[in-house]
């Protein structure tokens, strides 16, 4: 199940008349659907990331990963769930320093919820602006395709 499949699951569970449900997103990495422990190769395959990227996230302090008796990384469901969130935030353009700050706040406990909320509200505004800009870019691209005799598509 690669990241594309996780995204497809989320999109299928969204009702066009209803905003994205927290439950729909939560179900994407339901711990009951994941093995108790996963290797770096299994997590890389699940999230469509390279092992190098996973090690980078670990070195950056974004995720804690246990080691087995041989020193190999062992990912639990909590680490995988965090990685799903981190990869979505990175894909949406959140800088590493902001992710590091956010994770530090999460690790600091419940008293940091207001600051985390502020960060996410600001990021949501940024993502919405990017979506509007990309939508305009898509419209311009579709216009040129039609101008050259091609068929403008509605598939996303």
Secondary structure, 3 states (H helix, E strand, C coil): CCHHHHHHHHHHCCCCCCCCCHHHHHHHCCHHHCCCCECHHHHHHHHCCCHHHHHHHHHCCCCCCEECCCCCEEECHHHHHHHHHHHHHHHCCCCHHHHHHHHHHHHHCHHHHHHHHHHHHHHHHHHHHHHHHHHHHHHHHHHHHHHCCCCCCCCC
